[in-house]
Amino acid sequence: MRALTTAVSITAVLFAGAIFGFFYAWVCSTMWGLDQADPRVAIQAMQAMNASVRNAVFFPAFFLTPVVMGLAAFLILRSGQKTSAAFFGAGALVYLALGLLLTAAINVPMNEALALVVVPKELDAAQEIWTDYSSRWQFWNQTRTIASGIALALAGYGLARLNPNRA
């Protein structure tokens, strides 16, 4: 049981780190780069990226992070380590609410609406569409990035507090 608990706990931290890194990369490079591009190109690029993100590589970190963190919390709790379990459990809840559910409620609908946009030929019209989309999307992406970072920190601290002899 110790090996399973340790493996699940490490996997939870890795998944949390992967999704935090994914959201973070959008904050500090992808969106800033798109904001510097021709808005017609930015719209097309974002449409393409949003269409490609639903894949088997992205799925585990995005959807399974709260599951694996919750499982780690359960296994750790069964070993009697309440504090470590609480950190994993808190991380799972933070990511579930402010990472996964926030994305489903806000970013995904915004992406779906952008997917329906026919990119205008006029630069000013494209700039208006892109500026409206980018500023709102980035605010919510920064929110989920911070939440994912908090979830990662909570899981990391839970792992650091884990007594492998009791796991």
SULHU-V688902 format. One record per run of one state. SS is the DSSP state (~ for helix, > for strand, _ for the rest). FROM is the first residue (numbers start at 1). LEN is the number of residues. If there is no record, write none. Layout:
# SULHU-V688902
ss: (SS & SS)
from: (FROM & FROM)
len: (LEN & LEN)
This chain:
# SULHU-V688902
ss: (_ & ~ & _ & ~ & _ & ~ & _ & ~ & _ & ~ & _)
from: (1 & 2 & 37 & 39 & 53 & 56 & 79 & 82 & 116 & 123 & 162)
len: (1 & 35 & 2 & 14 & 3 & 23 & 3 & 34 & 7 & 39 & 6)
